[in-house]
Amino acid sequence: MSLLVLNPIFFQLGPFAIRWYGVLIAAGAIIGVWMAMREAQKRKIMADDIIDLVLWGVPFALIGARTYYVVFEWPFYAQYPSEIIKIWHGGIAIYGGLIGAFLVTLVFTHRRHLPIWLILDIAAPSLLVGQIVGRWGNFMNQEAYGAITSAHFLESLHLPSFIINQMLINGHFRQPTFLYESLWNLIGLIILLFLRQQPHLFKQGEVFLSYVLWYSLGRFFVEGMRTDSLYWWPLRVSQVLSVILFIGAVIIIIYRRRQESLPDYLAGSGLKYPYQR
């Protein structure tokens, strides 16, 4: 078996380098935005609103992802504060990015008078796409891996050799936890895209809340396998947050289902399309 390791650099010209991580994150974002724009038009939301939301959301998602990581690695950054802004040295967290994007969405939909739950529903599959593709950026960087394992175990999973080779890190084969999470999210995406088209199945908000349930459940178990988790005392931060989000989503679904006159997801915004604000 060849032990060729993939180069994390996509393109380099002198000191200027573009990493596969950035390329894959950008690719996931582009696919996700395209999907959201198509679905938005079907649900009577203008595609321009989706583009504007992305333009605001992406920078704040990056800020949130970096802030989350820095907070839980503060002993290091307190000692080396100049490293805080050096995001190219690594250190962003998906949950932080989601929190940042969610806060921007709350403000944006309020100012544009858009239905917040419907916008979140439209965004949910796109978030999964970004997470599916983005984890392969971790693969190229040889990060977000699990405990030491054997080549025999990886071969028993019928993985292609390029994945097995890339999991040889510092002289040891590692569990490909990036792959487990990526596949979990792919399954969730397929299920969500199918179910959201079923008449009267989802009320507005429940596509997004189903995404939260699915992602937090998978992330809880995958996070338990990783060796690079952020910790709060003895607890893995992402596992704690996964539990909170899962329970919170269940409570919100039950509470909202007891309310009257919740519109179906497929009913759309109810706004005239195209509409004037």
PAKE-286657 format. One record per residue (C-alpha): x, y, z; residue number from 1. Coordinates in Angstrom, 2 decimals. Layout:
% residues N
<site c1="X" c2="Y" c3="Z" resi="NUM"/>
...
//
This chain:
% residues 277
<site c1="0.00" c2="0.00" c3="0.00" resi="1"/>
<site c1="1.37" c2="3.39" c3="-0.98" resi="2"/>
<site c1="1.88" c2="5.84" c3="1.87" resi="3"/>
<site c1="1.59" c2="8.97" c3="-0.26" resi="4"/>
<site c1="0.14" c2="11.82" c3="1.82" resi="5"/>
<site c1="-1.95" c2="14.45" c3="0.06" resi="6"/>
<site c1="-0.64" c2="18.00" c3="-0.09" resi="7"/>
<site c1="-2.85" c2="20.41" c3="1.88" resi="8"/>
<site c1="-1.77" c2="23.24" c3="-0.46" resi="9"/>
<site c1="-4.05" c2="23.62" c3="-3.49" resi="10"/>
<site c1="-1.99" c2="26.32" c3="-5.21" resi="11"/>
<site c1="1.13" c2="28.21" c3="-4.29" resi="12"/>
<site c1="2.92" c2="31.11" c3="-5.94" resi="13"/>
<site c1="5.93" c2="32.22" c3="-3.92" resi="14"/>
<site c1="4.79" c2="33.00" c3="-0.37" resi="15"/>
<site c1="1.15" c2="33.11" c3="-1.47" resi="16"/>
<site c1="-0.66" c2="29.82" c3="-0.86" resi="17"/>
<site c1="-4.24" c2="28.66" c3="-1.23" resi="18"/>
<site c1="-5.05" c2="25.64" c3="0.91" resi="19"/>
<site c1="-7.46" c2="22.86" c3="0.06" resi="20"/>
<site c1="-9.27" c2="23.66" c3="3.29" resi="21"/>
<site c1="-10.26" c2="27.09" c3="2.01" resi="22"/>
<site c1="-11.13" c2="25.76" c3="-1.44" resi="23"/>
<site c1="-13.44" c2="23.10" c3="-0.01" resi="24"/>
<site c1="-15.09" c2="25.50" c3="2.44" resi="25"/>
<site c1="-15.74" c2="27.91" c3="-0.44" resi="26"/>
<site c1="-17.08" c2="25.08" c3="-2.63" resi="27"/>
<site c1="-19.48" c2="23.97" c3="0.11" resi="28"/>
<site c1="-20.66" c2="27.55" c3="0.59" resi="29"/>
<site c1="-21.26" c2="28.07" c3="-3.13" resi="30"/>
<site c1="-23.28" c2="24.86" c3="-3.45" resi="31"/>
<site c1="-25.22" c2="25.72" c3="-0.31" resi="32"/>
<site c1="-26.07" c2="29.23" c3="-1.49" resi="33"/>
<site c1="-27.20" c2="27.90" c3="-4.88" resi="34"/>
<site c1="-29.48" c2="25.36" c3="-3.17" resi="35"/>
<site c1="-30.91" c2="27.99" c3="-0.82" resi="36"/>
<site c1="-31.64" c2="30.42" c3="-3.65" resi="37"/>
<site c1="-33.54" c2="27.78" c3="-5.62" resi="38"/>
<site c1="-35.58" c2="26.73" c3="-2.61" resi="39"/>
<site c1="-36.22" c2="30.34" c3="-1.56" resi="40"/>
<site c1="-37.94" c2="31.13" c3="-4.84" resi="41"/>
<site c1="-40.22" c2="28.12" c3="-4.39" resi="42"/>
<site c1="-41.12" c2="29.31" c3="-0.89" resi="43"/>
<site c1="-41.81" c2="32.90" c3="-2.07" resi="44"/>
<site c1="-38.63" c2="34.43" c3="-0.72" resi="45"/>
<site c1="-36.56" c2="36.58" c3="-3.07" resi="46"/>
<site c1="-33.18" c2="35.14" c3="-4.01" resi="47"/>
<site c1="-31.66" c2="38.59" c3="-3.42" resi="48"/>
<site c1="-32.56" c2="38.27" c3="0.25" resi="49"/>
<site c1="-30.62" c2="35.02" c3="0.45" resi="50"/>
<site c1="-27.58" c2="36.62" c3="-1.19" resi="51"/>
<site c1="-27.72" c2="39.60" c3="1.17" resi="52"/>
<site c1="-28.04" c2="37.29" c3="4.16" resi="53"/>
<site c1="-25.00" c2="35.32" c3="3.03" resi="54"/>
<site c1="-22.95" c2="38.49" c3="2.54" resi="55"/>
<site c1="-23.69" c2="39.48" c3="6.13" resi="56"/>
<site c1="-23.69" c2="35.98" c3="7.58" resi="57"/>
<site c1="-20.36" c2="34.61" c3="6.31" resi="58"/>
<site c1="-18.09" c2="37.22" c3="7.95" resi="59"/>
<site c1="-19.92" c2="36.96" c3="11.27" resi="60"/>
<site c1="-19.90" c2="33.17" c3="11.05" resi="61"/>
<site c1="-16.11" c2="33.28" c3="10.69" resi="62"/>
<site c1="-15.86" c2="35.69" c3="13.61" resi="63"/>
<site c1="-18.09" c2="33.42" c3="15.69" resi="64"/>
<site c1="-16.12" c2="30.31" c3="14.73" resi="65"/>
<site c1="-12.84" c2="31.94" c3="15.69" resi="66"/>
<site c1="-14.18" c2="33.54" c3="18.87" resi="67"/>
<site c1="-15.61" c2="30.22" c3="20.07" resi="68"/>
<site c1="-12.26" c2="28.51" c3="19.56" resi="69"/>
<site c1="-10.23" c2="31.30" c3="21.19" resi="70"/>
<site c1="-12.51" c2="31.40" c3="24.26" resi="71"/>
<site c1="-12.01" c2="27.72" c3="24.98" resi="72"/>
<site c1="-8.29" c2="27.87" c3="24.25" resi="73"/>
<site c1="-7.82" c2="31.11" c3="26.17" resi="74"/>
<site c1="-4.78" c2="30.04" c3="28.26" resi="75"/>
<site c1="-2.79" c2="29.80" c3="25.02" resi="76"/>
<site c1="-4.13" c2="33.00" c3="23.45" resi="77"/>
<site c1="-3.74" c2="34.96" c3="26.68" resi="78"/>
<site c1="-0.06" c2="34.13" c3="26.49" resi="79"/>
<site c1="0.17" c2="34.82" c3="22.74" resi="80"/>
<site c1="-2.50" c2="37.47" c3="21.98" resi="81"/>
<site c1="-1.05" c2="38.23" c3="18.55" resi="82"/>
<site c1="-2.18" c2="34.74" c3="17.48" resi="83"/>
<site c1="-5.85" c2="35.58" c3="18.00" resi="84"/>
<site c1="-6.31" c2="37.11" c3="14.55" resi="85"/>
<site c1="-4.10" c2="34.58" c3="12.78" resi="86"/>
<site c1="-6.92" c2="32.34" c3="11.64" resi="87"/>
<site c1="-4.67" c2="30.93" c3="8.92" resi="88"/>
<site c1="-2.76" c2="29.12" c3="11.67" resi="89"/>
<site c1="-5.88" c2="27.06" c3="12.31" resi="90"/>
<site c1="-8.48" c2="27.11" c3="15.02" resi="91"/>
<site c1="-12.12" c2="27.58" c3="14.10" resi="92"/>
<site c1="-15.18" c2="25.77" c3="15.47" resi="93"/>
<site c1="-18.33" c2="24.85" c3="13.55" resi="94"/>
<site c1="-20.60" c2="25.50" c3="16.51" resi="95"/>
<site c1="-19.19" c2="29.00" c3="16.89" resi="96"/>
<site c1="-19.82" c2="29.65" c3="13.21" resi="97"/>
<site c1="-23.41" c2="28.43" c3="13.52" resi="98"/>
<site c1="-24.01" c2="30.68" c3="16.53" resi="99"/>
<site c1="-22.63" c2="33.70" c3="14.66" resi="100"/>
<site c1="-24.70" c2="32.96" c3="11.56" resi="101"/>
<site c1="-27.84" c2="32.40" c3="13.65" resi="102"/>
<site c1="-27.51" c2="35.76" c3="15.40" resi="103"/>
<site c1="-27.05" c2="37.55" c3="12.08" resi="104"/>
<site c1="-30.11" c2="35.77" c3="10.69" resi="105"/>
<site c1="-32.22" c2="36.93" c3="13.64" resi="106"/>
<site c1="-31.27" c2="40.56" c3="13.05" resi="107"/>
<site c1="-31.47" c2="40.34" c3="9.26" resi="108"/>
<site c1="-34.93" c2="38.77" c3="9.12" resi="109"/>
<site c1="-36.25" c2="41.26" c3="11.68" resi="110"/>
<site c1="-35.01" c2="44.23" c3="9.67" resi="111"/>
<site c1="-36.25" c2="42.79" c3="6.36" resi="112"/>
<site c1="-39.60" c2="41.67" c3="7.83" resi="113"/>
<site c1="-38.96" c2="38.10" c3="6.69" resi="114"/>
<site c1="-40.30" c2="34.95" c3="8.41" resi="115"/>
<site c1="-37.40" c2="33.80" c3="10.57" resi="116"/>
<site c1="-38.44" c2="30.16" c3="10.83" resi="117"/>
<site c1="-38.91" c2="29.80" c3="7.08" resi="118"/>
<site c1="-35.51" c2="31.36" c3="6.38" resi="119"/>
<site c1="-33.89" c2="28.95" c3="8.83" resi="120"/>
<site c1="-35.71" c2="26.05" c3="7.14" resi="121"/>
<site c1="-34.39" c2="27.10" c3="3.74" resi="122"/>
<site c1="-30.86" c2="27.41" c3="5.14" resi="123"/>
<site c1="-30.77" c2="24.06" c3="6.96" resi="124"/>
<site c1="-29.87" c2="21.76" c3="4.02" resi="125"/>
<site c1="-27.27" c2="24.29" c3="2.88" resi="126"/>
<site c1="-25.65" c2="24.16" c3="6.31" resi="127"/>
<site c1="-25.42" c2="20.40" c3="6.02" resi="128"/>
<site c1="-23.78" c2="20.71" c3="2.60" resi="129"/>
<site c1="-21.20" c2="23.10" c3="4.01" resi="130"/>
<site c1="-20.46" c2="20.70" c3="6.85" resi="131"/>
<site c1="-20.27" c2="17.68" c3="4.54" resi="132"/>
<site c1="-17.76" c2="19.31" c3="2.20" resi="133"/>
<site c1="-15.93" c2="21.25" c3="4.90" resi="134"/>
<site c1="-14.96" c2="18.12" c3="6.81" resi="135"/>
<site c1="-12.91" c2="17.06" c3="3.80" resi="136"/>
<site c1="-10.87" c2="20.19" c3="4.38" resi="137"/>
<site c1="-10.03" c2="18.71" c3="7.78" resi="138"/>
<site c1="-9.08" c2="15.52" c3="5.94" resi="139"/>
<site c1="-6.63" c2="17.41" c3="3.72" resi="140"/>
<site c1="-5.13" c2="19.09" c3="6.78" resi="141"/>
<site c1="-4.91" c2="15.77" c3="8.66" resi="142"/>
<site c1="-6.97" c2="17.09" c3="11.57" resi="143"/>
<site c1="-10.28" c2="16.32" c3="13.32" resi="144"/>
<site c1="-9.22" c2="12.68" c3="13.68" resi="145"/>
<site c1="-9.79" c2="10.08" c3="16.37" resi="146"/>
<site c1="-7.82" c2="7.63" c3="18.42" resi="147"/>
<site c1="-4.98" c2="5.44" c3="17.23" resi="148"/>
<site c1="-6.11" c2="2.44" c3="15.21" resi="149"/>
<site c1="-4.59" c2="0.03" c3="12.71" resi="150"/>
<site c1="-4.32" c2="-0.11" c3="8.95" resi="151"/>
<site c1="-6.18" c2="-3.43" c3="9.12" resi="152"/>
<site c1="-9.16" c2="-1.78" c3="10.81" resi="153"/>
<site c1="-9.30" c2="1.00" c3="8.22" resi="154"/>
<site c1="-9.06" c2="-1.55" c3="5.41" resi="155"/>
<site c1="-11.94" c2="-3.48" c3="7.00" resi="156"/>
<site c1="-14.11" c2="-0.40" c3="6.48" resi="157"/>
<site c1="-13.44" c2="-0.76" c3="2.74" resi="158"/>
<site c1="-11.99" c2="2.74" c3="2.59" resi="159"/>
<site c1="-10.06" c2="3.79" c3="-0.51" resi="160"/>
<site c1="-6.31" c2="3.84" c3="-0.09" resi="161"/>
<site c1="-6.03" c2="7.63" c3="-0.31" resi="162"/>
<site c1="-8.11" c2="7.97" c3="2.87" resi="163"/>
<site c1="-6.18" c2="5.25" c3="4.68" resi="164"/>
<site c1="-2.88" c2="6.85" c3="3.68" resi="165"/>
<site c1="-4.00" c2="10.27" c3="4.88" resi="166"/>
<site c1="-4.96" c2="8.82" c3="8.25" resi="167"/>
<site c1="-1.33" c2="7.91" c3="8.92" resi="168"/>
<site c1="-0.49" c2="10.84" c3="11.21" resi="169"/>
<site c1="2.72" c2="11.15" c3="13.21" resi="170"/>
<site c1="3.49" c2="7.50" c3="12.69" resi="171"/>
<site c1="0.08" c2="6.13" c3="13.72" resi="172"/>
<site c1="-3.12" c2="5.35" c3="11.84" resi="173"/>
<site c1="-6.09" c2="7.30" c3="13.21" resi="174"/>
<site c1="-9.86" c2="6.92" c3="13.26" resi="175"/>
<site c1="-11.28" c2="9.01" c3="10.35" resi="176"/>
<site c1="-13.80" c2="10.90" c3="12.49" resi="177"/>
<site c1="-14.00" c2="13.60" c3="9.81" resi="178"/>
<site c1="-15.44" c2="10.93" c3="7.52" resi="179"/>
<site c1="-17.92" c2="9.62" c3="10.09" resi="180"/>
<site c1="-19.35" c2="13.11" c3="10.58" resi="181"/>
<site c1="-19.36" c2="13.88" c3="6.85" resi="182"/>
<site c1="-21.27" c2="10.67" c3="6.06" resi="183"/>
<site c1="-23.69" c2="11.25" c3="8.95" resi="184"/>
<site c1="-24.46" c2="14.69" c3="7.56" resi="185"/>
<site c1="-24.83" c2="13.31" c3="4.03" resi="186"/>
<site c1="-27.45" c2="10.83" c3="5.24" resi="187"/>
<site c1="-29.20" c2="13.64" c3="7.10" resi="188"/>
<site c1="-29.18" c2="15.82" c3="3.99" resi="189"/>
<site c1="-30.79" c2="13.11" c3="1.86" resi="190"/>
<site c1="-33.47" c2="12.45" c3="4.48" resi="191"/>
<site c1="-34.19" c2="16.15" c3="4.99" resi="192"/>
<site c1="-34.43" c2="16.92" c3="1.27" resi="193"/>
<site c1="-36.90" c2="14.06" c3="0.85" resi="194"/>
<site c1="-39.04" c2="14.73" c3="3.91" resi="195"/>
<site c1="-39.39" c2="18.49" c3="3.41" resi="196"/>
<site c1="-41.28" c2="17.85" c3="0.17" resi="197"/>
<site c1="-43.95" c2="15.74" c3="1.87" resi="198"/>
<site c1="-47.24" c2="17.68" c3="2.21" resi="199"/>
<site c1="-48.27" c2="18.67" c3="5.76" resi="200"/>
<site c1="-45.30" c2="16.89" c3="7.35" resi="201"/>
<site c1="-43.27" c2="19.87" c3="8.51" resi="202"/>
<site c1="-44.53" c2="23.08" c3="10.01" resi="203"/>
<site c1="-42.36" c2="26.12" c3="9.37" resi="204"/>
<site c1="-39.31" c2="25.90" c3="11.58" resi="205"/>
<site c1="-39.30" c2="22.12" c3="11.78" resi="206"/>
<site c1="-36.94" c2="21.54" c3="8.86" resi="207"/>
<site c1="-34.35" c2="23.60" c3="10.72" resi="208"/>
<site c1="-35.13" c2="22.03" c3="14.09" resi="209"/>
<site c1="-34.85" c2="18.57" c3="12.51" resi="210"/>
<site c1="-31.43" c2="19.59" c3="11.23" resi="211"/>
<site c1="-30.46" c2="20.63" c3="14.75" resi="212"/>
<site c1="-31.64" c2="17.27" c3="16.11" resi="213"/>
<site c1="-29.80" c2="15.28" c3="13.48" resi="214"/>
<site c1="-26.54" c2="17.21" c3="13.58" resi="215"/>
<site c1="-26.30" c2="17.48" c3="17.36" resi="216"/>
<site c1="-27.01" c2="13.76" c3="17.79" resi="217"/>
<site c1="-24.27" c2="12.75" c3="15.35" resi="218"/>
<site c1="-21.83" c2="15.36" c3="16.61" resi="219"/>
<site c1="-22.22" c2="14.14" c3="20.20" resi="220"/>
<site c1="-21.01" c2="10.65" c3="19.33" resi="221"/>
<site c1="-18.35" c2="11.68" c3="16.81" resi="222"/>
<site c1="-16.98" c2="14.28" c3="19.23" resi="223"/>
<site c1="-16.53" c2="11.53" c3="21.81" resi="224"/>
<site c1="-14.18" c2="9.77" c3="19.38" resi="225"/>
<site c1="-12.01" c2="12.80" c3="18.59" resi="226"/>
<site c1="-8.68" c2="13.55" c3="20.20" resi="227"/>
<site c1="-8.63" c2="17.32" c3="19.59" resi="228"/>
<site c1="-11.81" c2="18.40" c3="21.41" resi="229"/>
<site c1="-12.18" c2="21.72" c3="23.17" resi="230"/>
<site c1="-12.78" c2="21.21" c3="26.89" resi="231"/>
<site c1="-14.64" c2="23.06" c3="29.61" resi="232"/>
<site c1="-13.28" c2="21.53" c3="32.80" resi="233"/>
<site c1="-13.58" c2="17.75" c3="32.27" resi="234"/>
<site c1="-16.33" c2="18.06" c3="29.67" resi="235"/>
<site c1="-16.05" c2="18.23" c3="25.91" resi="236"/>
<site c1="-17.63" c2="21.55" c3="24.95" resi="237"/>
<site c1="-19.20" c2="20.30" c3="21.72" resi="238"/>
<site c1="-20.79" c2="17.34" c3="23.48" resi="239"/>
<site c1="-22.32" c2="19.60" c3="26.13" resi="240"/>
<site c1="-23.63" c2="21.97" c3="23.46" resi="241"/>
<site c1="-24.96" c2="19.03" c3="21.41" resi="242"/>
<site c1="-27.01" c2="17.83" c3="24.39" resi="243"/>
<site c1="-28.37" c2="21.34" c3="25.03" resi="244"/>
<site c1="-29.29" c2="21.83" c3="21.37" resi="245"/>
<site c1="-30.92" c2="18.40" c3="21.06" resi="246"/>
<site c1="-33.06" c2="18.85" c3="24.16" resi="247"/>
<site c1="-33.85" c2="22.44" c3="23.24" resi="248"/>
<site c1="-34.97" c2="21.47" c3="19.73" resi="249"/>
<site c1="-37.28" c2="18.75" c3="21.10" resi="250"/>
<site c1="-38.85" c2="21.19" c3="23.58" resi="251"/>
<site c1="-39.35" c2="23.85" c3="20.90" resi="252"/>
<site c1="-40.98" c2="21.39" c3="18.49" resi="253"/>
<site c1="-43.39" c2="20.15" c3="21.16" resi="254"/>
<site c1="-44.20" c2="23.67" c3="22.35" resi="255"/>
<site c1="-44.80" c2="25.02" c3="18.84" resi="256"/>
<site c1="-46.95" c2="22.06" c3="17.86" resi="257"/>
<site c1="-49.30" c2="22.99" c3="20.69" resi="258"/>
<site c1="-49.78" c2="26.44" c3="19.19" resi="259"/>
<site c1="-52.54" c2="27.12" c3="16.70" resi="260"/>
<site c1="-52.18" c2="28.15" c3="13.06" resi="261"/>
<site c1="-48.60" c2="27.16" c3="12.39" resi="262"/>
<site c1="-48.12" c2="27.35" c3="8.60" resi="263"/>
<site c1="-46.83" c2="24.35" c3="6.70" resi="264"/>
<site c1="-43.32" c2="24.58" c3="5.37" resi="265"/>
<site c1="-44.53" c2="24.09" c3="1.79" resi="266"/>
<site c1="-46.96" c2="27.01" c3="2.13" resi="267"/>
<site c1="-44.04" c2="29.40" c3="1.83" resi="268"/>
<site c1="-43.84" c2="32.96" c3="3.07" resi="269"/>
<site c1="-47.30" c2="34.10" c3="2.04" resi="270"/>
<site c1="-45.67" c2="37.22" c3="0.60" resi="271"/>
<site c1="-46.38" c2="38.33" c3="-2.92" resi="272"/>
<site c1="-43.54" c2="37.34" c3="-5.21" resi="273"/>
<site c1="-41.75" c2="39.41" c3="-6.25" resi="274"/>
<site c1="-42.66" c2="41.72" c3="-3.40" resi="275"/>
<site c1="-41.89" c2="45.26" c3="-2.33" resi="276"/>
<site c1="-40.66" c2="46.31" c3="1.08" resi="277"/>
//
